[in-house]
Amino acid sequence: MTTTSLKPLTGPAAAPGLLSTRGRLAAETRYLVSAFVCTMAAGLAVAALLTVGLTLAVLWIGVPLVLLAAGLARRQGQAEIARQRGIGLDPPTPATPRPGARGALADPATWRGVRYVLLQPLLGWIPAGVALTWWAAAAGGLSWSLWGWALPNGKDDQNLPELLGLGDNYLVAAGCYLVVGAAAVVSLPAVTSAMTRLTTRTARALLGAVPAGQQ
């Protein structure tokens, strides 16, 4: 199997908004969240169909269910390629299973698609979670002074400034969280891009994607 690296789109398919940091940040965040949600839902469905289908396959009753699981996995692989193109990448396409029930089930491309929908959710929650955590830190840190006063402040409760030895003064706390929020904002594009690269490369490896002319 031959693989190629992801290349940015340079033709009309590249969206103008992706050329800006703000546009790419929004697009990559949407990609991370949608990829995780879609593969999680598909993974649960494929796992259920395969469990029932393989159990009943000896009676041939389960074969249609296995084929349905394979078709769903294949469509999710195609959707992943579309999502990657939506963030301005030009990914190789996954190998296409052979036509026909017997050929599709015997083709490794079918099971690579199944592997993708079953394993990608287990791996994809990490980059998606990191990106969303950064977004939360940016939004929460910058806005803390507006709502921080409403947080419970019991005897044993300590906020970040207190843990750092800066005391429990409200203005000091607001300034500390403002710095945290600003740092998260500055680093958010780099973190999101890194998580996007991790997700796209993992997906490509699981799908066994190859250049169109080499399948």
C-alpha angles and dihedrals in degrees: 000000000000122000133188132202122259113264128199115250112251101179133069090296091073109093113231091225090061090067090071124073092234094050093047092047092054093044094049092047090052089048094052095047097042093045092053096044094045096046091045092055093043092045093055091048094047092046091052094046093047093047093053095035097050091045091056097034092099087066091043088237091105097050094087089051091052090049090049090052090049092050092049091049091049092051090051089053089053090047090053091055089050091050091051091050088050090065093050100266127130103214126184114254123251117254113269118237117237115265121259131047096271093043094047094050092046094047116098088216090069093054092044087059090049089048089053097053093044099046104029094072090052090054100030098063091069099061092036090050093048092051093048091047089055090049090050092049091050095047095039096046095049094046100037094104089062097055108012092096090066094060117106112259107194127170093267096037116110127181126207097272091052091050088052091051095250096123131240100283110140095223091049090050092048091051092048093051090045089058090048091050093048091049090050091050092051094048097038097092092050094046093047092048091050092050090047092053090049092051096045094048092047091049092048092050092049093047095048090228116194135179113279095249096050103058 
